[in-house]
Amino acid sequence: MKKALKIIIAVALTLLLTFSFFGCAEKKKDDDGPKATPRPTPEALVNEIRLSGYLYADRAQNLERYKSVFVSDYPSVEINIDLDRVSPELYFETLDDLMDSDDLSEAGDVILLDAPRMAKYAQEGKIIDLTRYIGTVLNFDTYKKINPATDLLPAAYEACFYNGSVYMIALEYNHKFVLLNYSLIGDAGFSFPHDDWTWDDMVEIAEALKEKGVETPIAMDYTDYAIWGAFARSYGQDIYDYVGNSEDVKELDLTHPGVVKGLEDMADIIDPARGLVACVNSKDIEPDDISKYAFIVADHEDIARWSEALLAAEDEESEGEKWTWDFIHFPRWEDDNYEENGIYHQAIAANVYGFAVVNHGKSETYNDDFYRTCAYLALYATVKDAAEGYADQGQSVPANKEANSEKFWREYPKAGKNSSVFSNFAESADFAGSLGCFMPTMSAGEINIAYAVEGYLSGERTMLEGLQKLQETAQASWLTR
């Protein structure tokens, strides 16, 4: 019996040692083999920050949707939205007052800016350099690092620089296009302007409408730099030697023959003696008045402001006047040898909006962790879902490549309408990177182009003489800064 017990114990010990050996061997094999890379997790950001911007309409969700994408990855960050004025004009007017004061505490922490304001506040040290945060934030949908240089359209990315550093992360474009009143154009005996339409085509239609009693067929504020700058570059000549990443004084070239000719073309179109153009800013045209014009040179912000009136104009069940409308890109300019070589020129200006981070200085509250959180929120403009969320129902034209490629914003405010200056372009030209600002808008605002245009039209001076004076005055001012 004792012998049998010993045999049983021996077998049990043998089996135990055998299993232990194989278990250790298996464990050793696992230790030596490749391991799966763990999925990264968001940083534990914990802060309370204020996001400032404007809403596209009374019930718009552009800021809330942007916030929700960020908070889905960083749930410990509390984001309070303020300055949500329902118009860019009111928002920027309020923001300018707050940012121009010595105390920036009421301005917000992450603020929506346009490119000229970004440069101004960067120069004054009121917003922080975001360059060091680039490449440190992950897109937790793709697990790739956020990189504005590759995620944003080129013109948008370039607009984010001041003196070689990134101070803004681009969200959207605001650009010029032409609103067409098909009903008036049809009354004059013309059909839809074709894709390669020119300024001559617009003038021909305007003259026919003038004869039919339309007071001013075209609404176009030629003093707006986005418009006169396009005419100035209509023959392909740069008017400002601007690289973009330097504080160095740049040279104006308003006296180049191509620039002079382009502005003479503009002056001939807007000549009050012809009565074709009302020099009125599209921002000052009320929704009830837009049907008075055959053509309005407007921008994307105007779509949101006019959307209710535009939709009602084609809704048979709505009250008020009925008329048909659409949007189209700027007309082209044919060169002198167009018939032989088919060359044309086209210039369209766009302003870029994006998020920047207010520099509150350093303190216990405004520490490195706080600024990192703010920078990450701004950098989320390069995440497709955030960019699409901010675009809301299509009111915005995203600067993000992936979001822009969806072209969902073309359906705003009505499916089938061309809500972009790119809509009638060939697909090869159908992206926002083909746009550009011709010089910093703040610098352009110091050039009183009306002096040259009005002097030319009155015969008091040639266009070249007027532009020479403007160029000398601007350069002298810039040199003394």
Contacts in CASP RR format, 6 or more apart in sequence:
PFRMAT RR
TARGET T0000
AUTHOR 0000-0000-0000
METHOD contacts of the structure
MODEL  1
MKKALKIIIAVALTLLLTFSFFGCAEKKKDDDGPKATPRPTPEALVNEIR
LSGYLYADRAQNLERYKSVFVSDYPSVEINIDLDRVSPELYFETLDDLMD
SDDLSEAGDVILLDAPRMAKYAQEGKIIDLTRYIGTVLNFDTYKKINPAT
DLLPAAYEACFYNGSVYMIALEYNHKFVLLNYSLIGDAGFSFPHDDWTWD
DMVEIAEALKEKGVETPIAMDYTDYAIWGAFARSYGQDIYDYVGNSEDVK
ELDLTHPGVVKGLEDMADIIDPARGLVACVNSKDIEPDDISKYAFIVADH
EDIARWSEALLAAEDEESEGEKWTWDFIHFPRWEDDNYEENGIYHQAIAA
NVYGFAVVNHGKSETYNDDFYRTCAYLALYATVKDAAEGYADQGQSVPAN
KEANSEKFWREYPKAGKNSSVFSNFAESADFAGSLGCFMPTMSAGEINIA
YAVEGYLSGERTMLEGLQKLQETAQASWLTR
39 143 0 8 1.000
40 138 0 8 1.000
40 140 0 8 1.000
40 143 0 8 1.000
42 73 0 8 1.000
42 74 0 8 1.000
42 138 0 8 1.000
42 140 0 8 1.000
43 74 0 8 1.000
43 376 0 8 1.000
44 76 0 8 1.000
45 74 0 8 1.000
45 76 0 8 1.000
45 77 0 8 1.000
45 369 0 8 1.000
45 372 0 8 1.000
45 373 0 8 1.000
45 376 0 8 1.000
46 76 0 8 1.000
46 77 0 8 1.000
46 369 0 8 1.000
47 77 0 8 1.000
47 78 0 8 1.000
47 369 0 8 1.000
47 370 0 8 1.000
47 373 0 8 1.000
47 374 0 8 1.000
48 77 0 8 1.000
48 78 0 8 1.000
48 79 0 8 1.000
48 80 0 8 1.000
49 77 0 8 1.000
49 78 0 8 1.000
49 79 0 8 1.000
49 80 0 8 1.000
49 109 0 8 1.000
49 110 0 8 1.000
49 370 0 8 1.000
49 373 0 8 1.000
49 374 0 8 1.000
49 377 0 8 1.000
50 79 0 8 1.000
50 80 0 8 1.000
50 81 0 8 1.000
50 82 0 8 1.000
50 108 0 8 1.000
50 109 0 8 1.000
50 110 0 8 1.000
51 63 0 8 1.000
51 66 0 8 1.000
51 67 0 8 1.000
51 79 0 8 1.000
51 80 0 8 1.000
51 81 0 8 1.000
51 82 0 8 1.000
51 108 0 8 1.000
51 109 0 8 1.000
51 110 0 8 1.000
51 377 0 8 1.000
52 81 0 8 1.000
52 82 0 8 1.000
52 83 0 8 1.000
52 84 0 8 1.000
52 91 0 8 1.000
52 95 0 8 1.000
52 107 0 8 1.000
52 108 0 8 1.000
52 109 0 8 1.000
52 110 0 8 1.000
52 111 0 8 1.000
52 112 0 8 1.000
53 63 0 8 1.000
53 81 0 8 1.000
53 83 0 8 1.000
53 84 0 8 1.000
53 85 0 8 1.000
53 91 0 8 1.000
53 111 0 8 1.000
53 112 0 8 1.000
54 83 0 8 1.000
54 84 0 8 1.000
54 85 0 8 1.000
54 86 0 8 1.000
54 87 0 8 1.000
54 88 0 8 1.000
54 90 0 8 1.000
54 91 0 8 1.000
54 92 0 8 1.000
54 112 0 8 1.000
55 62 0 8 1.000
55 63 0 8 1.000
55 84 0 8 1.000
55 85 0 8 1.000
55 86 0 8 1.000
56 62 0 8 1.000
56 86 0 8 1.000
56 304 0 8 1.000
56 392 0 8 1.000
56 393 0 8 1.000
56 395 0 8 1.000
56 396 0 8 1.000
57 86 0 8 1.000
57 304 0 8 1.000
57 307 0 8 1.000
57 395 0 8 1.000
58 86 0 8 1.000
60 86 0 8 1.000
60 392 0 8 1.000
60 393 0 8 1.000
60 395 0 8 1.000
61 389 0 8 1.000
61 392 0 8 1.000
62 389 0 8 1.000
62 390 0 8 1.000
62 391 0 8 1.000
62 392 0 8 1.000
62 395 0 8 1.000
62 396 0 8 1.000
63 81 0 8 1.000
63 84 0 8 1.000
63 390 0 8 1.000
64 81 0 8 1.000
65 389 0 8 1.000
65 390 0 8 1.000
65 392 0 8 1.000
66 380 0 8 1.000
66 381 0 8 1.000
66 386 0 8 1.000
66 389 0 8 1.000
66 390 0 8 1.000
67 79 0 8 1.000
67 81 0 8 1.000
69 380 0 8 1.000
69 383 0 8 1.000
69 385 0 8 1.000
69 386 0 8 1.000
69 389 0 8 1.000
70 77 0 8 1.000
70 79 0 8 1.000
70 376 0 8 1.000
70 377 0 8 1.000
70 380 0 8 1.000
70 386 0 8 1.000
71 77 0 8 1.000
71 79 0 8 1.000
73 140 0 8 1.000
74 373 0 8 1.000
74 376 0 8 1.000
77 373 0 8 1.000
77 377 0 8 1.000
79 377 0 8 1.000
82 108 0 8 1.000
83 91 0 8 1.000
83 94 0 8 1.000
83 95 0 8 1.000
83 108 0 8 1.000
83 111 0 8 1.000
84 91 0 8 1.000
85 91 0 8 1.000
85 94 0 8 1.000
87 305 0 8 1.000
88 301 0 8 1.000
89 283 0 8 1.000
91 112 0 8 1.000
92 114 0 8 1.000
92 117 0 8 1.000
95 107 0 8 1.000
95 111 0 8 1.000
95 113 0 8 1.000
95 117 0 8 1.000
96 117 0 8 1.000
98 104 0 8 1.000
98 106 0 8 1.000
98 107 0 8 1.000
98 108 0 8 1.000
99 107 0 8 1.000
99 111 0 8 1.000
99 117 0 8 1.000
99 121 0 8 1.000
99 126 0 8 1.000
99 358 0 8 1.000
104 126 0 8 1.000
104 358 0 8 1.000
104 359 0 8 1.000
104 360 0 8 1.000
105 360 0 8 1.000
107 358 0 8 1.000
108 358 0 8 1.000
109 357 0 8 1.000
109 358 0 8 1.000
109 360 0 8 1.000
109 370 0 8 1.000
109 374 0 8 1.000
110 355 0 8 1.000
110 356 0 8 1.000
110 357 0 8 1.000
110 358 0 8 1.000
110 374 0 8 1.000
110 377 0 8 1.000
110 378 0 8 1.000
111 127 0 8 1.000
111 355 0 8 1.000
111 356 0 8 1.000
111 357 0 8 1.000
111 358 0 8 1.000
112 171 0 8 1.000
112 353 0 8 1.000
112 354 0 8 1.000
112 355 0 8 1.000
113 121 0 8 1.000
113 127 0 8 1.000
113 168 0 8 1.000
113 353 0 8 1.000
113 354 0 8 1.000
113 355 0 8 1.000
113 356 0 8 1.000
114 174 0 8 1.000
114 351 0 8 1.000
114 352 0 8 1.000
114 353 0 8 1.000
114 354 0 8 1.000
114 441 0 8 1.000
115 159 0 8 1.000
115 160 0 8 1.000
115 168 0 8 1.000
115 351 0 8 1.000
115 352 0 8 1.000
115 353 0 8 1.000
115 437 0 8 1.000
115 440 0 8 1.000
115 441 0 8 1.000
116 351 0 8 1.000
116 440 0 8 1.000
116 441 0 8 1.000
116 442 0 8 1.000
118 127 0 8 1.000
118 159 0 8 1.000
118 160 0 8 1.000
118 162 0 8 1.000
118 167 0 8 1.000
118 168 0 8 1.000
118 354 0 8 1.000
118 356 0 8 1.000
119 162 0 8 1.000
119 167 0 8 1.000
119 440 0 8 1.000
119 442 0 8 1.000
120 442 0 8 1.000
121 127 0 8 1.000
121 167 0 8 1.000
121 356 0 8 1.000
122 129 0 8 1.000
122 162 0 8 1.000
122 163 0 8 1.000
122 165 0 8 1.000
122 167 0 8 1.000
123 162 0 8 1.000
123 163 0 8 1.000
123 247 0 8 1.000
125 359 0 8 1.000
126 358 0 8 1.000
126 359 0 8 1.000
127 167 0 8 1.000
127 168 0 8 1.000
127 356 0 8 1.000
127 357 0 8 1.000
127 358 0 8 1.000
127 359 0 8 1.000
128 167 0 8 1.000
128 356 0 8 1.000
128 357 0 8 1.000
128 358 0 8 1.000
128 359 0 8 1.000
128 371 0 8 1.000
128 374 0 8 1.000
128 375 0 8 1.000
129 165 0 8 1.000
129 166 0 8 1.000
129 167 0 8 1.000
130 165 0 8 1.000
130 166 0 8 1.000
130 167 0 8 1.000
130 168 0 8 1.000
130 169 0 8 1.000
130 356 0 8 1.000
130 357 0 8 1.000
130 375 0 8 1.000
130 378 0 8 1.000
130 379 0 8 1.000
131 165 0 8 1.000
131 166 0 8 1.000
133 372 0 8 1.000
133 375 0 8 1.000
133 376 0 8 1.000
133 379 0 8 1.000
134 146 0 8 1.000
134 147 0 8 1.000
134 148 0 8 1.000
134 166 0 8 1.000
134 379 0 8 1.000
135 145 0 8 1.000
135 146 0 8 1.000
135 147 0 8 1.000
136 145 0 8 1.000
137 145 0 8 1.000
137 146 0 8 1.000
137 375 0 8 1.000
137 376 0 8 1.000
137 379 0 8 1.000
137 380 0 8 1.000
138 144 0 8 1.000
138 145 0 8 1.000
138 146 0 8 1.000
139 145 0 8 1.000
139 146 0 8 1.000
139 382 0 8 1.000
139 383 0 8 1.000
141 383 0 8 1.000
141 384 0 8 1.000
141 385 0 8 1.000
146 379 0 8 1.000
146 380 0 8 1.000
146 382 0 8 1.000
146 383 0 8 1.000
147 382 0 8 1.000
148 157 0 8 1.000
148 160 0 8 1.000
148 166 0 8 1.000
148 169 0 8 1.000
148 170 0 8 1.000
148 379 0 8 1.000
148 382 0 8 1.000
149 157 0 8 1.000
151 382 0 8 1.000
151 400 0 8 1.000
151 401 0 8 1.000
151 402 0 8 1.000
152 160 0 8 1.000
152 169 0 8 1.000
152 170 0 8 1.000
152 381 0 8 1.000
152 382 0 8 1.000
152 399 0 8 1.000
152 400 0 8 1.000
152 401 0 8 1.000
153 170 0 8 1.000
153 399 0 8 1.000
153 400 0 8 1.000
153 401 0 8 1.000
153 404 0 8 1.000
153 431 0 8 1.000
153 432 0 8 1.000
153 433 0 8 1.000
154 433 0 8 1.000
155 173 0 8 1.000
155 350 0 8 1.000
155 352 0 8 1.000
155 432 0 8 1.000
155 433 0 8 1.000
155 434 0 8 1.000
155 435 0 8 1.000
155 436 0 8 1.000
156 170 0 8 1.000
156 173 0 8 1.000
156 352 0 8 1.000
156 399 0 8 1.000
156 432 0 8 1.000
156 433 0 8 1.000
157 170 0 8 1.000
157 399 0 8 1.000
158 244 0 8 1.000
159 168 0 8 1.000
159 170 0 8 1.000
159 352 0 8 1.000
159 437 0 8 1.000
160 166 0 8 1.000
160 167 0 8 1.000
160 168 0 8 1.000
160 169 0 8 1.000
160 170 0 8 1.000
160 352 0 8 1.000
160 354 0 8 1.000
161 167 0 8 1.000
161 244 0 8 1.000
161 245 0 8 1.000
162 245 0 8 1.000
163 245 0 8 1.000
163 246 0 8 1.000
163 247 0 8 1.000
164 244 0 8 1.000
164 245 0 8 1.000
164 246 0 8 1.000
167 356 0 8 1.000
168 352 0 8 1.000
168 354 0 8 1.000
168 355 0 8 1.000
168 356 0 8 1.000
168 378 0 8 1.000
169 354 0 8 1.000
169 355 0 8 1.000
169 356 0 8 1.000
169 378 0 8 1.000
169 379 0 8 1.000
169 381 0 8 1.000
169 382 0 8 1.000
170 352 0 8 1.000
170 353 0 8 1.000
170 354 0 8 1.000
170 381 0 8 1.000
170 399 0 8 1.000
171 353 0 8 1.000
171 354 0 8 1.000
171 355 0 8 1.000
171 381 0 8 1.000
171 387 0 8 1.000
171 390 0 8 1.000
171 396 0 8 1.000
171 398 0 8 1.000
171 399 0 8 1.000
171 400 0 8 1.000
172 352 0 8 1.000
172 353 0 8 1.000
172 354 0 8 1.000
172 390 0 8 1.000
172 391 0 8 1.000
172 396 0 8 1.000
172 397 0 8 1.000
172 398 0 8 1.000
172 399 0 8 1.000
173 300 0 8 1.000
173 350 0 8 1.000
173 351 0 8 1.000
173 352 0 8 1.000
173 353 0 8 1.000
173 397 0 8 1.000
173 398 0 8 1.000
173 399 0 8 1.000
173 432 0 8 1.000
173 435 0 8 1.000
174 299 0 8 1.000
174 300 0 8 1.000
174 301 0 8 1.000
174 350 0 8 1.000
174 351 0 8 1.000
174 352 0 8 1.000
174 353 0 8 1.000
174 397 0 8 1.000
175 299 0 8 1.000
175 300 0 8 1.000
175 348 0 8 1.000
175 349 0 8 1.000
175 350 0 8 1.000
175 351 0 8 1.000
175 397 0 8 1.000
175 420 0 8 1.000
175 421 0 8 1.000
175 432 0 8 1.000
175 435 0 8 1.000
176 226 0 8 1.000
176 227 0 8 1.000
176 230 0 8 1.000
176 297 0 8 1.000
176 298 0 8 1.000
176 299 0 8 1.000
176 330 0 8 1.000
176 348 0 8 1.000
176 349 0 8 1.000
176 350 0 8 1.000
176 421 0 8 1.000
177 297 0 8 1.000
177 298 0 8 1.000
177 299 0 8 1.000
177 300 0 8 1.000
177 327 0 8 1.000
177 328 0 8 1.000
177 329 0 8 1.000
177 330 0 8 1.000
177 348 0 8 1.000
177 420 0 8 1.000
177 421 0 8 1.000
178 202 0 8 1.000
178 295 0 8 1.000
178 296 0 8 1.000
178 297 0 8 1.000
178 298 0 8 1.000
178 327 0 8 1.000
178 328 0 8 1.000
178 329 0 8 1.000
178 330 0 8 1.000
178 331 0 8 1.000
179 290 0 8 1.000
179 293 0 8 1.000
179 295 0 8 1.000
179 296 0 8 1.000
179 298 0 8 1.000
179 302 0 8 1.000
179 325 0 8 1.000
179 326 0 8 1.000
179 327 0 8 1.000
180 192 0 8 1.000
180 193 0 8 1.000
180 294 0 8 1.000
180 295 0 8 1.000
180 325 0 8 1.000
180 326 0 8 1.000
180 327 0 8 1.000
180 328 0 8 1.000
181 290 0 8 1.000
181 291 0 8 1.000
181 293 0 8 1.000
181 294 0 8 1.000
181 295 0 8 1.000
181 323 0 8 1.000
181 324 0 8 1.000
181 325 0 8 1.000
182 192 0 8 1.000
182 323 0 8 1.000
182 324 0 8 1.000
182 325 0 8 1.000
182 326 0 8 1.000
183 291 0 8 1.000
183 322 0 8 1.000
183 323 0 8 1.000
183 324 0 8 1.000
184 209 0 8 1.000
184 214 0 8 1.000
184 217 0 8 1.000
184 291 0 8 1.000
184 293 0 8 1.000
184 294 0 8 1.000
184 323 0 8 1.000
185 191 0 8 1.000
185 192 0 8 1.000
185 193 0 8 1.000
185 205 0 8 1.000
185 209 0 8 1.000
185 294 0 8 1.000
187 209 0 8 1.000
187 212 0 8 1.000
188 205 0 8 1.000
188 208 0 8 1.000
188 209 0 8 1.000
188 212 0 8 1.000
188 294 0 8 1.000
189 208 0 8 1.000
190 204 0 8 1.000
190 205 0 8 1.000
190 208 0 8 1.000
192 326 0 8 1.000
193 201 0 8 1.000
193 202 0 8 1.000
193 205 0 8 1.000
193 328 0 8 1.000
193 331 0 8 1.000
195 424 0 8 1.000
195 425 0 8 1.000
196 332 0 8 1.000
196 344 0 8 1.000
197 328 0 8 1.000
197 331 0 8 1.000
197 332 0 8 1.000
198 331 0 8 1.000
198 332 0 8 1.000
198 333 0 8 1.000
198 334 0 8 1.000
198 344 0 8 1.000
199 265 0 8 1.000
199 269 0 8 1.000
199 331 0 8 1.000
199 332 0 8 1.000
199 333 0 8 1.000
200 334 0 8 1.000
201 331 0 8 1.000
202 218 0 8 1.000
202 295 0 8 1.000
202 331 0 8 1.000
203 269 0 8 1.000
203 276 0 8 1.000
205 217 0 8 1.000
205 294 0 8 1.000
205 295 0 8 1.000
206 217 0 8 1.000
206 218 0 8 1.000
206 276 0 8 1.000
206 277 0 8 1.000
206 294 0 8 1.000
206 295 0 8 1.000
207 274 0 8 1.000
207 276 0 8 1.000
209 217 0 8 1.000
209 294 0 8 1.000
210 217 0 8 1.000
210 274 0 8 1.000
210 275 0 8 1.000
210 276 0 8 1.000
214 292 0 8 1.000
214 294 0 8 1.000
215 292 0 8 1.000
216 275 0 8 1.000
216 276 0 8 1.000
216 277 0 8 1.000
216 278 0 8 1.000
216 292 0 8 1.000
216 293 0 8 1.000
217 276 0 8 1.000
217 277 0 8 1.000
217 293 0 8 1.000
217 294 0 8 1.000
217 295 0 8 1.000
218 269 0 8 1.000
218 276 0 8 1.000
218 277 0 8 1.000
218 278 0 8 1.000
218 293 0 8 1.000
218 294 0 8 1.000
218 295 0 8 1.000
218 296 0 8 1.000
218 297 0 8 1.000
219 277 0 8 1.000
219 278 0 8 1.000
219 280 0 8 1.000
219 282 0 8 1.000
219 285 0 8 1.000
219 293 0 8 1.000
219 295 0 8 1.000
219 296 0 8 1.000
219 297 0 8 1.000
220 227 0 8 1.000
220 270 0 8 1.000
220 277 0 8 1.000
220 278 0 8 1.000
220 279 0 8 1.000
220 280 0 8 1.000
220 295 0 8 1.000
220 296 0 8 1.000
220 297 0 8 1.000
221 227 0 8 1.000
221 279 0 8 1.000
221 280 0 8 1.000
221 281 0 8 1.000
221 282 0 8 1.000
221 297 0 8 1.000
222 228 0 8 1.000
222 231 0 8 1.000
222 266 0 8 1.000
222 270 0 8 1.000
222 277 0 8 1.000
222 279 0 8 1.000
222 449 0 8 1.000
222 453 0 8 1.000
223 279 0 8 1.000
223 449 0 8 1.000
223 450 0 8 1.000
224 281 0 8 1.000
225 349 0 8 1.000
225 438 0 8 1.000
225 439 0 8 1.000
225 441 0 8 1.000
225 444 0 8 1.000
225 445 0 8 1.000
225 447 0 8 1.000
225 449 0 8 1.000
226 299 0 8 1.000
226 349 0 8 1.000
226 350 0 8 1.000
226 351 0 8 1.000
227 297 0 8 1.000
227 349 0 8 1.000
228 263 0 8 1.000
228 266 0 8 1.000
228 449 0 8 1.000
228 453 0 8 1.000
229 239 0 8 1.000
229 347 0 8 1.000
229 349 0 8 1.000
229 438 0 8 1.000
229 444 0 8 1.000
230 330 0 8 1.000
230 347 0 8 1.000
230 348 0 8 1.000
230 349 0 8 1.000
230 438 0 8 1.000
231 262 0 8 1.000
231 263 0 8 1.000
231 265 0 8 1.000
231 266 0 8 1.000
231 347 0 8 1.000
232 239 0 8 1.000
232 254 0 8 1.000
232 259 0 8 1.000
232 262 0 8 1.000
232 263 0 8 1.000
232 438 0 8 1.000
233 239 0 8 1.000
233 259 0 8 1.000
233 345 0 8 1.000
233 347 0 8 1.000
233 438 0 8 1.000
234 258 0 8 1.000
234 261 0 8 1.000
234 262 0 8 1.000
234 265 0 8 1.000
234 333 0 8 1.000
234 345 0 8 1.000
234 347 0 8 1.000
235 258 0 8 1.000
235 259 0 8 1.000
235 261 0 8 1.000
235 262 0 8 1.000
235 333 0 8 1.000
235 335 0 8 1.000
235 345 0 8 1.000
236 258 0 8 1.000
236 345 0 8 1.000
236 347 0 8 1.000
237 253 0 8 1.000
237 256 0 8 1.000
237 258 0 8 1.000
237 259 0 8 1.000
238 253 0 8 1.000
238 438 0 8 1.000
239 252 0 8 1.000
239 253 0 8 1.000
239 254 0 8 1.000
239 256 0 8 1.000
239 259 0 8 1.000
239 438 0 8 1.000
239 439 0 8 1.000
240 250 0 8 1.000
240 251 0 8 1.000
240 252 0 8 1.000
240 253 0 8 1.000
240 438 0 8 1.000
240 439 0 8 1.000
240 443 0 8 1.000
241 250 0 8 1.000
241 251 0 8 1.000
241 252 0 8 1.000
241 253 0 8 1.000
242 250 0 8 1.000
242 438 0 8 1.000
242 439 0 8 1.000
242 440 0 8 1.000
243 250 0 8 1.000
249 475 0 8 1.000
249 478 0 8 1.000
249 479 0 8 1.000
250 439 0 8 1.000
250 478 0 8 1.000
251 475 0 8 1.000
252 471 0 8 1.000
252 474 0 8 1.000
252 475 0 8 1.000
253 259 0 8 1.000
253 471 0 8 1.000
254 260 0 8 1.000
254 447 0 8 1.000
254 467 0 8 1.000
254 468 0 8 1.000
254 470 0 8 1.000
254 471 0 8 1.000
255 464 0 8 1.000
255 467 0 8 1.000
255 468 0 8 1.000
255 471 0 8 1.000
259 467 0 8 1.000
260 463 0 8 1.000
260 464 0 8 1.000
260 467 0 8 1.000
262 333 0 8 1.000
263 449 0 8 1.000
263 452 0 8 1.000
263 453 0 8 1.000
263 456 0 8 1.000
263 463 0 8 1.000
263 467 0 8 1.000
264 456 0 8 1.000
264 463 0 8 1.000
265 333 0 8 1.000
266 453 0 8 1.000
267 453 0 8 1.000
267 456 0 8 1.000
267 457 0 8 1.000
267 463 0 8 1.000
269 276 0 8 1.000
269 277 0 8 1.000
270 276 0 8 1.000
270 277 0 8 1.000
270 279 0 8 1.000
270 453 0 8 1.000
271 457 0 8 1.000
272 457 0 8 1.000
273 457 0 8 1.000
278 293 0 8 1.000
282 296 0 8 1.000
282 297 0 8 1.000
282 298 0 8 1.000
282 299 0 8 1.000
282 302 0 8 1.000
283 301 0 8 1.000
283 302 0 8 1.000
285 293 0 8 1.000
285 296 0 8 1.000
285 302 0 8 1.000
287 305 0 8 1.000
287 306 0 8 1.000
287 308 0 8 1.000
287 309 0 8 1.000
287 310 0 8 1.000
288 309 0 8 1.000
290 296 0 8 1.000
290 306 0 8 1.000
290 309 0 8 1.000
290 310 0 8 1.000
291 313 0 8 1.000
291 321 0 8 1.000
291 323 0 8 1.000
296 302 0 8 1.000
300 395 0 8 1.000
300 396 0 8 1.000
300 397 0 8 1.000
300 419 0 8 1.000
300 420 0 8 1.000
303 310 0 8 1.000
303 327 0 8 1.000
303 395 0 8 1.000
303 412 0 8 1.000
303 413 0 8 1.000
303 419 0 8 1.000
304 395 0 8 1.000
304 413 0 8 1.000
307 412 0 8 1.000
307 413 0 8 1.000
310 325 0 8 1.000
310 413 0 8 1.000
310 414 0 8 1.000
311 318 0 8 1.000
311 413 0 8 1.000
311 414 0 8 1.000
312 318 0 8 1.000
312 319 0 8 1.000
312 320 0 8 1.000
313 321 0 8 1.000
313 322 0 8 1.000
313 323 0 8 1.000
313 324 0 8 1.000
313 325 0 8 1.000
314 322 0 8 1.000
314 323 0 8 1.000
314 324 0 8 1.000
314 325 0 8 1.000
314 414 0 8 1.000
316 322 0 8 1.000
325 417 0 8 1.000
326 417 0 8 1.000
326 418 0 8 1.000
327 417 0 8 1.000
327 418 0 8 1.000
327 419 0 8 1.000
327 420 0 8 1.000
327 421 0 8 1.000
327 423 0 8 1.000
328 418 0 8 1.000
328 421 0 8 1.000
328 423 0 8 1.000
328 424 0 8 1.000
329 346 0 8 1.000
329 348 0 8 1.000
329 421 0 8 1.000
329 422 0 8 1.000
329 423 0 8 1.000
329 424 0 8 1.000
329 425 0 8 1.000
330 346 0 8 1.000
330 347 0 8 1.000
330 348 0 8 1.000
330 421 0 8 1.000
331 346 0 8 1.000
332 344 0 8 1.000
332 345 0 8 1.000
332 346 0 8 1.000
333 344 0 8 1.000
333 345 0 8 1.000
333 346 0 8 1.000
334 342 0 8 1.000
334 343 0 8 1.000
334 344 0 8 1.000
335 341 0 8 1.000
335 343 0 8 1.000
335 344 0 8 1.000
335 345 0 8 1.000
337 343 0 8 1.000
338 344 0 8 1.000
347 438 0 8 1.000
348 421 0 8 1.000
348 435 0 8 1.000
348 436 0 8 1.000
349 435 0 8 1.000
349 436 0 8 1.000
349 437 0 8 1.000
349 438 0 8 1.000
350 432 0 8 1.000
350 435 0 8 1.000
350 436 0 8 1.000
350 437 0 8 1.000
351 437 0 8 1.000
351 441 0 8 1.000
352 399 0 8 1.000
352 437 0 8 1.000
354 378 0 8 1.000
354 381 0 8 1.000
354 399 0 8 1.000
355 377 0 8 1.000
355 378 0 8 1.000
355 381 0 8 1.000
356 378 0 8 1.000
357 371 0 8 1.000
357 374 0 8 1.000
357 375 0 8 1.000
357 378 0 8 1.000
358 374 0 8 1.000
360 366 0 8 1.000
380 386 0 8 1.000
381 387 0 8 1.000
381 390 0 8 1.000
381 399 0 8 1.000
381 400 0 8 1.000
382 400 0 8 1.000
383 400 0 8 1.000
384 400 0 8 1.000
384 402 0 8 1.000
384 403 0 8 1.000
387 398 0 8 1.000
387 399 0 8 1.000
387 400 0 8 1.000
387 402 0 8 1.000
387 403 0 8 1.000
388 398 0 8 1.000
388 403 0 8 1.000
388 406 0 8 1.000
388 408 0 8 1.000
390 396 0 8 1.000
390 398 0 8 1.000
391 397 0 8 1.000
391 398 0 8 1.000
391 403 0 8 1.000
391 408 0 8 1.000
391 409 0 8 1.000
393 412 0 8 1.000
394 408 0 8 1.000
394 409 0 8 1.000
394 411 0 8 1.000
394 412 0 8 1.000
394 419 0 8 1.000
395 409 0 8 1.000
395 412 0 8 1.000
396 409 0 8 1.000
397 404 0 8 1.000
397 409 0 8 1.000
397 420 0 8 1.000
397 432 0 8 1.000
398 404 0 8 1.000
398 409 0 8 1.000
399 432 0 8 1.000
404 431 0 8 1.000
404 432 0 8 1.000
405 431 0 8 1.000
407 420 0 8 1.000
409 419 0 8 1.000
409 420 0 8 1.000
410 416 0 8 1.000
410 417 0 8 1.000
410 418 0 8 1.000
410 419 0 8 1.000
410 420 0 8 1.000
410 423 0 8 1.000
411 417 0 8 1.000
411 419 0 8 1.000
412 419 0 8 1.000
413 419 0 8 1.000
418 424 0 8 1.000
421 435 0 8 1.000
422 429 0 8 1.000
422 430 0 8 1.000
422 431 0 8 1.000
422 432 0 8 1.000
422 434 0 8 1.000
438 444 0 8 1.000
443 474 0 8 1.000
443 478 0 8 1.000
446 474 0 8 1.000
446 477 0 8 1.000
447 470 0 8 1.000
447 474 0 8 1.000
448 470 0 8 1.000
449 470 0 8 1.000
451 466 0 8 1.000
451 469 0 8 1.000
451 470 0 8 1.000
452 461 0 8 1.000
452 463 0 8 1.000
452 466 0 8 1.000
452 467 0 8 1.000
452 469 0 8 1.000
452 470 0 8 1.000
453 463 0 8 1.000
454 460 0 8 1.000
455 461 0 8 1.000
455 466 0 8 1.000
456 462 0 8 1.000
456 463 0 8 1.000
456 466 0 8 1.000
END
